[in-house]
Amino acid sequence: MYLHLGQNVVVPVETVIGIFDLDNTTSSHITRKFLGDAEKAGCVYSVSDELPNSFVVCSDICQKPSGQSTSGENYYRSNEMKIYLSQLSSQTLLKRSETMRFEVTI
């Protein structure tokens, strides 16, 4: 199943690591550093031109290079992770992901 992040962007539900509220999480310097490092590495993608309300961290399991470390800068450089900035709220995305999981279990 796929999770619709807004506009024309969808990601496989099984690749979603976390859905985060941008206002609440960016108050932490650790989160700001994480997002800054990911942006420098080219792993941050904006779903829309609107002001983002949330970000979704996804593993890129389809393109994971074999034998690569998943720590530090190598994790970003090997494109094992993608971060999507979405104009949708984290609650909306969470509800959509739960609906997808419910449909899968039936």
C-alpha positions as CSV (number, residue, x, y, z in Angstrom):
1,M,0.0,0.0,0.0
2,Y,1.0,3.6,-0.5
3,L,0.8,6.7,1.6
4,H,-0.2,9.9,-0.2
5,L,1.9,12.8,1.1
6,G,0.2,15.6,-0.8
7,Q,0.2,16.9,-4.4
8,N,1.3,13.9,-6.6
9,V,3.7,12.3,-4.1
10,V,3.1,8.8,-2.7
11,V,5.5,6.5,-0.8
12,P,5.2,2.8,0.0
13,V,3.9,2.5,3.6
14,E,6.5,-0.1,4.5
15,T,9.3,2.5,3.9
16,V,7.9,5.0,6.4
17,I,10.1,5.3,9.4
18,G,8.3,8.2,11.1
19,I,5.9,11.1,10.6
20,F,6.8,14.2,12.5
21,D,5.1,17.6,13.2
22,L,7.5,20.3,12.0
23,D,6.6,22.9,14.5
24,N,7.0,20.7,17.6
25,T,10.1,18.8,16.5
26,T,12.2,21.7,15.2
27,S,12.4,23.3,18.6
28,S,15.1,20.7,19.3
29,H,18.6,21.6,18.1
30,I,19.2,17.8,17.3
31,T,16.2,17.7,14.9
32,R,17.4,21.0,13.2
33,K,20.9,19.5,12.8
34,F,19.4,16.2,11.4
35,L,17.3,18.1,8.9
36,G,20.2,20.4,8.0
37,D,22.6,17.5,7.4
38,A,20.0,15.7,5.3
39,E,19.3,18.8,3.2
40,K,23.0,19.2,2.6
41,A,23.2,15.6,1.5
42,G,20.3,16.1,-0.9
43,C,17.9,13.8,0.9
44,V,15.1,16.4,1.6
45,Y,12.3,16.7,-0.9
46,S,9.5,19.3,-0.7
47,V,6.1,17.9,-1.7
48,S,4.5,21.3,-2.3
49,D,5.4,25.0,-2.6
50,E,3.2,25.7,0.4
51,L,4.6,26.1,3.9
52,P,5.3,22.6,5.3
53,N,3.6,21.3,8.4
54,S,5.2,17.9,8.8
55,F,8.1,15.8,7.6
56,V,8.1,12.1,6.8
57,V,11.3,10.1,7.1
58,C,11.4,7.1,4.7
59,S,14.0,4.4,4.2
60,D,14.8,3.8,0.5
61,I,14.9,0.1,0.8
62,C,14.5,-0.5,-2.9
63,Q,17.8,1.2,-3.6
64,K,19.8,0.2,-0.5
65,P,23.4,-0.5,-1.6
66,S,24.7,-3.8,-0.2
67,G,27.6,-3.6,2.3
68,Q,27.0,0.1,3.1
69,S,27.1,1.4,6.6
70,T,24.0,3.1,7.9
71,S,25.8,5.4,10.3
72,G,26.6,9.1,10.0
73,E,27.3,10.8,6.7
74,N,27.5,7.5,4.8
75,Y,23.8,7.0,5.5
76,Y,22.9,10.2,3.7
77,R,25.4,9.8,0.9
78,S,24.2,6.3,0.0
79,N,20.6,7.6,-0.4
80,E,19.3,5.1,2.0
81,M,16.9,7.7,3.5
82,K,14.6,10.3,2.1
83,I,12.8,13.1,4.0
84,Y,9.7,14.6,2.5
85,L,8.3,17.9,3.7
86,S,4.6,17.9,3.4
87,Q,1.9,20.7,3.7
88,L,-0.4,18.1,5.4
89,S,-0.5,17.9,9.2
90,S,1.2,14.9,10.9
91,Q,-2.2,13.9,12.2
92,T,-3.7,13.7,8.7
93,L,-0.7,11.6,7.5
94,L,-0.9,9.4,10.5
95,K,-4.6,8.7,9.9
96,R,-3.9,7.9,6.3
97,S,-1.1,5.5,7.2
98,E,-3.3,3.8,9.8
99,T,-6.1,3.4,7.3
100,M,-3.7,1.8,4.9
101,R,-2.4,-0.6,7.5
102,F,-6.0,-1.5,8.5
103,E,-6.8,-2.3,4.9
104,V,-3.8,-4.5,4.6
105,T,-4.7,-6.6,7.7
106,I,-8.2,-7.5,6.5
